[in-house]
């Protein structure tokens, strides 16, 4: 019903930047919250940043001032601009969307690897 496709991961040196993108497609009425999560090896998945349909944002403390989440409601996309990357940002990053079809559902992308070398 709702497919999320991420792009933009890769390998970057510490201090560098990457931009992740996520596009939603399928049969849905609307998308409410969109978020980026990440999961590092041996660790639990954690929310990195979130944005409401109205544009209100929130971030985990460890990325505040370095990452920026944005969305385009007309295109059903969400992006995560990551600057001043650190080795501890290394993880698989997942896009999440709360979308309405005939019911409210939670949808996930397949994940994209971000590796920051020191």
Chimera marker file (.cmm) of the C-alpha trace (Angstrom):
<marker_set name="trace">
<marker id="1" x="0.000" y="0.000" z="0.000" r="1" g="1" b="0" radius="0.5"/>
<marker id="2" x="2.796" y="2.407" z="0.880" r="1" g="1" b="0" radius="0.5"/>
<marker id="3" x="6.359" y="1.969" z="-0.292" r="1" g="1" b="0" radius="0.5"/>
<marker id="4" x="9.282" y="4.004" z="1.024" r="1" g="1" b="0" radius="0.5"/>
<marker id="5" x="12.504" y="4.084" z="-0.966" r="1" g="1" b="0" radius="0.5"/>
<marker id="6" x="15.633" y="5.626" z="0.523" r="1" g="1" b="0" radius="0.5"/>
<marker id="7" x="18.718" y="6.862" z="-1.264" r="1" g="1" b="0" radius="0.5"/>
<marker id="8" x="21.847" y="8.819" z="-0.505" r="1" g="1" b="0" radius="0.5"/>
<marker id="9" x="23.800" y="6.675" z="1.913" r="1" g="1" b="0" radius="0.5"/>
<marker id="10" x="27.475" y="5.936" z="1.509" r="1" g="1" b="0" radius="0.5"/>
<marker id="11" x="30.961" y="6.272" z="2.914" r="1" g="1" b="0" radius="0.5"/>
<marker id="12" x="32.261" y="9.644" z="4.051" r="1" g="1" b="0" radius="0.5"/>
<marker id="13" x="35.132" y="10.905" z="6.156" r="1" g="1" b="0" radius="0.5"/>
<marker id="14" x="34.525" y="12.449" z="9.543" r="1" g="1" b="0" radius="0.5"/>
<marker id="15" x="33.487" y="16.061" z="9.162" r="1" g="1" b="0" radius="0.5"/>
<marker id="16" x="31.860" y="15.421" z="5.822" r="1" g="1" b="0" radius="0.5"/>
<marker id="17" x="28.244" y="15.596" z="4.726" r="1" g="1" b="0" radius="0.5"/>
<marker id="18" x="25.618" y="13.325" z="3.254" r="1" g="1" b="0" radius="0.5"/>
<marker id="19" x="22.026" y="13.868" z="2.248" r="1" g="1" b="0" radius="0.5"/>
<marker id="20" x="19.498" y="11.077" z="2.603" r="1" g="1" b="0" radius="0.5"/>
<marker id="21" x="16.244" y="11.105" z="0.672" r="1" g="1" b="0" radius="0.5"/>
<marker id="22" x="13.112" y="9.044" z="0.995" r="1" g="1" b="0" radius="0.5"/>
<marker id="23" x="10.202" y="8.926" z="-1.437" r="1" g="1" b="0" radius="0.5"/>
<marker id="24" x="6.801" y="7.510" z="-0.617" r="1" g="1" b="0" radius="0.5"/>
<marker id="25" x="4.589" y="5.926" z="-3.235" r="1" g="1" b="0" radius="0.5"/>
<marker id="26" x="1.469" y="3.794" z="-3.356" r="1" g="1" b="0" radius="0.5"/>
<marker id="27" x="-2.173" y="4.152" z="-2.492" r="1" g="1" b="0" radius="0.5"/>
<marker id="28" x="-2.546" y="6.437" z="0.473" r="1" g="1" b="0" radius="0.5"/>
<marker id="29" x="-4.735" y="9.366" z="1.405" r="1" g="1" b="0" radius="0.5"/>
<marker id="30" x="-2.121" y="11.338" z="3.277" r="1" g="1" b="0" radius="0.5"/>
<marker id="31" x="1.126" y="11.075" z="5.182" r="1" g="1" b="0" radius="0.5"/>
<marker id="32" x="1.316" y="12.438" z="8.690" r="1" g="1" b="0" radius="0.5"/>
<marker id="33" x="4.592" y="12.152" z="10.586" r="1" g="1" b="0" radius="0.5"/>
<marker id="34" x="7.791" y="11.218" z="8.820" r="1" g="1" b="0" radius="0.5"/>
<marker id="35" x="10.964" y="10.265" z="10.661" r="1" g="1" b="0" radius="0.5"/>
<marker id="36" x="14.475" y="9.005" z="10.201" r="1" g="1" b="0" radius="0.5"/>
<marker id="37" x="15.707" y="6.228" z="12.463" r="1" g="1" b="0" radius="0.5"/>
<marker id="38" x="19.093" y="4.584" z="12.627" r="1" g="1" b="0" radius="0.5"/>
<marker id="39" x="20.489" y="1.346" z="13.927" r="1" g="1" b="0" radius="0.5"/>
<marker id="40" x="24.141" y="0.758" z="14.595" r="1" g="1" b="0" radius="0.5"/>
<marker id="41" x="25.575" y="-2.764" z="14.964" r="1" g="1" b="0" radius="0.5"/>
<marker id="42" x="24.707" y="-4.191" z="18.342" r="1" g="1" b="0" radius="0.5"/>
<marker id="43" x="22.466" y="-1.290" z="19.250" r="1" g="1" b="0" radius="0.5"/>
<marker id="44" x="18.743" y="-0.666" z="19.284" r="1" g="1" b="0" radius="0.5"/>
<marker id="45" x="17.082" y="1.347" z="16.566" r="1" g="1" b="0" radius="0.5"/>
<marker id="46" x="16.750" y="4.965" z="17.615" r="1" g="1" b="0" radius="0.5"/>
<marker id="47" x="14.849" y="7.909" z="16.215" r="1" g="1" b="0" radius="0.5"/>
<marker id="48" x="17.156" y="10.535" z="14.761" r="1" g="1" b="0" radius="0.5"/>
<marker id="49" x="14.737" y="13.211" z="13.563" r="1" g="1" b="0" radius="0.5"/>
<marker id="50" x="11.059" y="13.682" z="12.917" r="1" g="1" b="0" radius="0.5"/>
<marker id="51" x="8.865" y="16.138" z="11.070" r="1" g="1" b="0" radius="0.5"/>
<marker id="52" x="5.117" y="16.640" z="11.110" r="1" g="1" b="0" radius="0.5"/>
<marker id="53" x="3.028" y="17.385" z="8.083" r="1" g="1" b="0" radius="0.5"/>
<marker id="54" x="2.976" y="20.989" z="9.225" r="1" g="1" b="0" radius="0.5"/>
<marker id="55" x="6.746" y="21.160" z="9.372" r="1" g="1" b="0" radius="0.5"/>
<marker id="56" x="7.423" y="20.916" z="13.096" r="1" g="1" b="0" radius="0.5"/>
<marker id="57" x="10.714" y="19.141" z="13.682" r="1" g="1" b="0" radius="0.5"/>
<marker id="58" x="12.502" y="17.373" z="16.503" r="1" g="1" b="0" radius="0.5"/>
<marker id="59" x="15.923" y="15.789" z="16.836" r="1" g="1" b="0" radius="0.5"/>
<marker id="60" x="17.795" y="13.477" z="19.119" r="1" g="1" b="0" radius="0.5"/>
<marker id="61" x="20.278" y="15.491" z="21.162" r="1" g="1" b="0" radius="0.5"/>
<marker id="62" x="23.327" y="13.896" z="19.529" r="1" g="1" b="0" radius="0.5"/>
<marker id="63" x="22.504" y="15.337" z="16.094" r="1" g="1" b="0" radius="0.5"/>
<marker id="64" x="21.102" y="18.745" z="17.000" r="1" g="1" b="0" radius="0.5"/>
<marker id="65" x="22.875" y="21.479" z="15.090" r="1" g="1" b="0" radius="0.5"/>
<marker id="66" x="24.353" y="19.003" z="12.608" r="1" g="1" b="0" radius="0.5"/>
<marker id="67" x="21.357" y="17.305" z="10.957" r="1" g="1" b="0" radius="0.5"/>
<marker id="68" x="18.352" y="18.918" z="9.307" r="1" g="1" b="0" radius="0.5"/>
<marker id="69" x="15.145" y="17.113" z="8.365" r="1" g="1" b="0" radius="0.5"/>
<marker id="70" x="12.851" y="18.504" z="5.695" r="1" g="1" b="0" radius="0.5"/>
<marker id="71" x="9.905" y="17.302" z="3.642" r="1" g="1" b="0" radius="0.5"/>
<marker id="72" x="7.991" y="18.111" z="0.502" r="1" g="1" b="0" radius="0.5"/>
<marker id="73" x="4.331" y="17.271" z="1.007" r="1" g="1" b="0" radius="0.5"/>
<marker id="74" x="3.500" y="17.687" z="-2.662" r="1" g="1" b="0" radius="0.5"/>
<marker id="75" x="6.125" y="15.128" z="-3.653" r="1" g="1" b="0" radius="0.5"/>
<marker id="76" x="5.713" y="12.905" z="-0.583" r="1" g="1" b="0" radius="0.5"/>
<marker id="77" x="9.399" y="13.028" z="0.166" r="1" g="1" b="0" radius="0.5"/>
<marker id="78" x="11.508" y="13.538" z="3.253" r="1" g="1" b="0" radius="0.5"/>
<marker id="79" x="15.201" y="14.315" z="3.415" r="1" g="1" b="0" radius="0.5"/>
<marker id="80" x="17.901" y="14.328" z="6.058" r="1" g="1" b="0" radius="0.5"/>
<marker id="81" x="20.856" y="16.634" z="5.545" r="1" g="1" b="0" radius="0.5"/>
<marker id="82" x="23.728" y="15.412" z="7.670" r="1" g="1" b="0" radius="0.5"/>
<marker id="83" x="26.693" y="17.711" z="8.243" r="1" g="1" b="0" radius="0.5"/>
<marker id="84" x="29.774" y="17.435" z="10.433" r="1" g="1" b="0" radius="0.5"/>
<marker id="85" x="29.416" y="13.683" z="10.440" r="1" g="1" b="0" radius="0.5"/>
<marker id="86" x="31.128" y="11.675" z="13.157" r="1" g="1" b="0" radius="0.5"/>
<marker id="87" x="32.155" y="8.007" z="13.248" r="1" g="1" b="0" radius="0.5"/>
<marker id="88" x="29.422" y="7.416" z="15.825" r="1" g="1" b="0" radius="0.5"/>
<marker id="89" x="26.847" y="8.378" z="13.182" r="1" g="1" b="0" radius="0.5"/>
<marker id="90" x="27.685" y="5.155" z="11.354" r="1" g="1" b="0" radius="0.5"/>
<marker id="91" x="24.512" y="3.085" z="11.091" r="1" g="1" b="0" radius="0.5"/>
<marker id="92" x="21.785" y="1.878" z="8.794" r="1" g="1" b="0" radius="0.5"/>
<marker id="93" x="19.317" y="4.732" z="8.408" r="1" g="1" b="0" radius="0.5"/>
<marker id="94" x="15.628" y="3.988" z="7.947" r="1" g="1" b="0" radius="0.5"/>
<marker id="95" x="12.844" y="6.192" z="6.693" r="1" g="1" b="0" radius="0.5"/>
<marker id="96" x="9.503" y="5.930" z="8.494" r="1" g="1" b="0" radius="0.5"/>
<marker id="97" x="6.100" y="7.298" z="7.598" r="1" g="1" b="0" radius="0.5"/>
<marker id="98" x="2.745" y="7.294" z="9.328" r="1" g="1" b="0" radius="0.5"/>
<marker id="99" x="0.314" y="7.114" z="6.448" r="1" g="1" b="0" radius="0.5"/>
<marker id="100" x="-3.420" y="6.899" z="6.042" r="1" g="1" b="0" radius="0.5"/>
<marker id="101" x="-4.964" y="4.492" z="3.582" r="1" g="1" b="0" radius="0.5"/>
<marker id="102" x="-8.218" y="2.968" z="4.778" r="1" g="1" b="0" radius="0.5"/>
<marker id="103" x="-6.577" y="2.989" z="8.198" r="1" g="1" b="0" radius="0.5"/>
<marker id="104" x="-3.559" y="4.509" z="9.862" r="1" g="1" b="0" radius="0.5"/>
<marker id="105" x="-0.434" y="2.476" z="9.289" r="1" g="1" b="0" radius="0.5"/>
<marker id="106" x="3.284" y="2.606" z="10.006" r="1" g="1" b="0" radius="0.5"/>
<marker id="107" x="5.637" y="2.070" z="7.088" r="1" g="1" b="0" radius="0.5"/>
<marker id="108" x="9.388" y="1.599" z="6.801" r="1" g="1" b="0" radius="0.5"/>
<marker id="109" x="11.962" y="1.858" z="4.086" r="1" g="1" b="0" radius="0.5"/>
<marker id="110" x="14.545" y="-0.824" z="3.464" r="1" g="1" b="0" radius="0.5"/>
<marker id="111" x="17.373" y="1.149" z="5.027" r="1" g="1" b="0" radius="0.5"/>
<marker id="112" x="20.495" y="2.776" z="3.664" r="1" g="1" b="0" radius="0.5"/>
<marker id="113" x="24.002" y="2.380" z="5.068" r="1" g="1" b="0" radius="0.5"/>
<marker id="114" x="25.902" y="5.420" z="6.268" r="1" g="1" b="0" radius="0.5"/>
<marker id="115" x="29.546" y="4.845" z="7.190" r="1" g="1" b="0" radius="0.5"/>
<marker id="116" x="31.706" y="7.608" z="8.615" r="1" g="1" b="0" radius="0.5"/>
<marker id="117" x="35.421" y="6.916" z="8.735" r="1" g="1" b="0" radius="0.5"/>
<marker id="118" x="37.752" y="8.559" z="11.220" r="1" g="1" b="0" radius="0.5"/>
<link id1="1" id2="2" r="1" g="1" b="0" radius="0.2"/>
<link id1="2" id2="3" r="1" g="1" b="0" radius="0.2"/>
<link id1="3" id2="4" r="1" g="1" b="0" radius="0.2"/>
<link id1="4" id2="5" r="1" g="1" b="0" radius="0.2"/>
<link id1="5" id2="6" r="1" g="1" b="0" radius="0.2"/>
<link id1="6" id2="7" r="1" g="1" b="0" radius="0.2"/>
<link id1="7" id2="8" r="1" g="1" b="0" radius="0.2"/>
<link id1="8" id2="9" r="1" g="1" b="0" radius="0.2"/>
<link id1="9" id2="10" r="1" g="1" b="0" radius="0.2"/>
<link id1="10" id2="11" r="1" g="1" b="0" radius="0.2"/>
<link id1="11" id2="12" r="1" g="1" b="0" radius="0.2"/>
<link id1="12" id2="13" r="1" g="1" b="0" radius="0.2"/>
<link id1="13" id2="14" r="1" g="1" b="0" radius="0.2"/>
<link id1="14" id2="15" r="1" g="1" b="0" radius="0.2"/>
<link id1="15" id2="16" r="1" g="1" b="0" radius="0.2"/>
<link id1="16" id2="17" r="1" g="1" b="0" radius="0.2"/>
<link id1="17" id2="18" r="1" g="1" b="0" radius="0.2"/>
<link id1="18" id2="19" r="1" g="1" b="0" radius="0.2"/>
<link id1="19" id2="20" r="1" g="1" b="0" radius="0.2"/>
<link id1="20" id2="21" r="1" g="1" b="0" radius="0.2"/>
<link id1="21" id2="22" r="1" g="1" b="0" radius="0.2"/>
<link id1="22" id2="23" r="1" g="1" b="0" radius="0.2"/>
<link id1="23" id2="24" r="1" g="1" b="0" radius="0.2"/>
<link id1="24" id2="25" r="1" g="1" b="0" radius="0.2"/>
<link id1="25" id2="26" r="1" g="1" b="0" radius="0.2"/>
<link id1="26" id2="27" r="1" g="1" b="0" radius="0.2"/>
<link id1="27" id2="28" r="1" g="1" b="0" radius="0.2"/>
<link id1="28" id2="29" r="1" g="1" b="0" radius="0.2"/>
<link id1="29" id2="30" r="1" g="1" b="0" radius="0.2"/>
<link id1="30" id2="31" r="1" g="1" b="0" radius="0.2"/>
<link id1="31" id2="32" r="1" g="1" b="0" radius="0.2"/>
<link id1="32" id2="33" r="1" g="1" b="0" radius="0.2"/>
<link id1="33" id2="34" r="1" g="1" b="0" radius="0.2"/>
<link id1="34" id2="35" r="1" g="1" b="0" radius="0.2"/>
<link id1="35" id2="36" r="1" g="1" b="0" radius="0.2"/>
<link id1="36" id2="37" r="1" g="1" b="0" radius="0.2"/>
<link id1="37" id2="38" r="1" g="1" b="0" radius="0.2"/>
<link id1="38" id2="39" r="1" g="1" b="0" radius="0.2"/>
<link id1="39" id2="40" r="1" g="1" b="0" radius="0.2"/>
<link id1="40" id2="41" r="1" g="1" b="0" radius="0.2"/>
<link id1="41" id2="42" r="1" g="1" b="0" radius="0.2"/>
<link id1="42" id2="43" r="1" g="1" b="0" radius="0.2"/>
<link id1="43" id2="44" r="1" g="1" b="0" radius="0.2"/>
<link id1="44" id2="45" r="1" g="1" b="0" radius="0.2"/>
<link id1="45" id2="46" r="1" g="1" b="0" radius="0.2"/>
<link id1="46" id2="47" r="1" g="1" b="0" radius="0.2"/>
<link id1="47" id2="48" r="1" g="1" b="0" radius="0.2"/>
<link id1="48" id2="49" r="1" g="1" b="0" radius="0.2"/>
<link id1="49" id2="50" r="1" g="1" b="0" radius="0.2"/>
<link id1="50" id2="51" r="1" g="1" b="0" radius="0.2"/>
<link id1="51" id2="52" r="1" g="1" b="0" radius="0.2"/>
<link id1="52" id2="53" r="1" g="1" b="0" radius="0.2"/>
<link id1="53" id2="54" r="1" g="1" b="0" radius="0.2"/>
<link id1="54" id2="55" r="1" g="1" b="0" radius="0.2"/>
<link id1="55" id2="56" r="1" g="1" b="0" radius="0.2"/>
<link id1="56" id2="57" r="1" g="1" b="0" radius="0.2"/>
<link id1="57" id2="58" r="1" g="1" b="0" radius="0.2"/>
<link id1="58" id2="59" r="1" g="1" b="0" radius="0.2"/>
<link id1="59" id2="60" r="1" g="1" b="0" radius="0.2"/>
<link id1="60" id2="61" r="1" g="1" b="0" radius="0.2"/>
<link id1="61" id2="62" r="1" g="1" b="0" radius="0.2"/>
<link id1="62" id2="63" r="1" g="1" b="0" radius="0.2"/>
<link id1="63" id2="64" r="1" g="1" b="0" radius="0.2"/>
<link id1="64" id2="65" r="1" g="1" b="0" radius="0.2"/>
<link id1="65" id2="66" r="1" g="1" b="0" radius="0.2"/>
<link id1="66" id2="67" r="1" g="1" b="0" radius="0.2"/>
<link id1="67" id2="68" r="1" g="1" b="0" radius="0.2"/>
<link id1="68" id2="69" r="1" g="1" b="0" radius="0.2"/>
<link id1="69" id2="70" r="1" g="1" b="0" radius="0.2"/>
<link id1="70" id2="71" r="1" g="1" b="0" radius="0.2"/>
<link id1="71" id2="72" r="1" g="1" b="0" radius="0.2"/>
<link id1="72" id2="73" r="1" g="1" b="0" radius="0.2"/>
<link id1="73" id2="74" r="1" g="1" b="0" radius="0.2"/>
<link id1="74" id2="75" r="1" g="1" b="0" radius="0.2"/>
<link id1="75" id2="76" r="1" g="1" b="0" radius="0.2"/>
<link id1="76" id2="77" r="1" g="1" b="0" radius="0.2"/>
<link id1="77" id2="78" r="1" g="1" b="0" radius="0.2"/>
<link id1="78" id2="79" r="1" g="1" b="0" radius="0.2"/>
<link id1="79" id2="80" r="1" g="1" b="0" radius="0.2"/>
<link id1="80" id2="81" r="1" g="1" b="0" radius="0.2"/>
<link id1="81" id2="82" r="1" g="1" b="0" radius="0.2"/>
<link id1="82" id2="83" r="1" g="1" b="0" radius="0.2"/>
<link id1="83" id2="84" r="1" g="1" b="0" radius="0.2"/>
<link id1="84" id2="85" r="1" g="1" b="0" radius="0.2"/>
<link id1="85" id2="86" r="1" g="1" b="0" radius="0.2"/>
<link id1="86" id2="87" r="1" g="1" b="0" radius="0.2"/>
<link id1="87" id2="88" r="1" g="1" b="0" radius="0.2"/>
<link id1="88" id2="89" r="1" g="1" b="0" radius="0.2"/>
<link id1="89" id2="90" r="1" g="1" b="0" radius="0.2"/>
<link id1="90" id2="91" r="1" g="1" b="0" radius="0.2"/>
<link id1="91" id2="92" r="1" g="1" b="0" radius="0.2"/>
<link id1="92" id2="93" r="1" g="1" b="0" radius="0.2"/>
<link id1="93" id2="94" r="1" g="1" b="0" radius="0.2"/>
<link id1="94" id2="95" r="1" g="1" b="0" radius="0.2"/>
<link id1="95" id2="96" r="1" g="1" b="0" radius="0.2"/>
<link id1="96" id2="97" r="1" g="1" b="0" radius="0.2"/>
<link id1="97" id2="98" r="1" g="1" b="0" radius="0.2"/>
<link id1="98" id2="99" r="1" g="1" b="0" radius="0.2"/>
<link id1="99" id2="100" r="1" g="1" b="0" radius="0.2"/>
<link id1="100" id2="101" r="1" g="1" b="0" radius="0.2"/>
<link id1="101" id2="102" r="1" g="1" b="0" radius="0.2"/>
<link id1="102" id2="103" r="1" g="1" b="0" radius="0.2"/>
<link id1="103" id2="104" r="1" g="1" b="0" radius="0.2"/>
<link id1="104" id2="105" r="1" g="1" b="0" radius="0.2"/>
<link id1="105" id2="106" r="1" g="1" b="0" radius="0.2"/>
<link id1="106" id2="107" r="1" g="1" b="0" radius="0.2"/>
<link id1="107" id2="108" r="1" g="1" b="0" radius="0.2"/>
<link id1="108" id2="109" r="1" g="1" b="0" radius="0.2"/>
<link id1="109" id2="110" r="1" g="1" b="0" radius="0.2"/>
<link id1="110" id2="111" r="1" g="1" b="0" radius="0.2"/>
<link id1="111" id2="112" r="1" g="1" b="0" radius="0.2"/>
<link id1="112" id2="113" r="1" g="1" b="0" radius="0.2"/>
<link id1="113" id2="114" r="1" g="1" b="0" radius="0.2"/>
<link id1="114" id2="115" r="1" g="1" b="0" radius="0.2"/>
<link id1="115" id2="116" r="1" g="1" b="0" radius="0.2"/>
<link id1="116" id2="117" r="1" g="1" b="0" radius="0.2"/>
<link id1="117" id2="118" r="1" g="1" b="0" radius="0.2"/>
</marker_set>
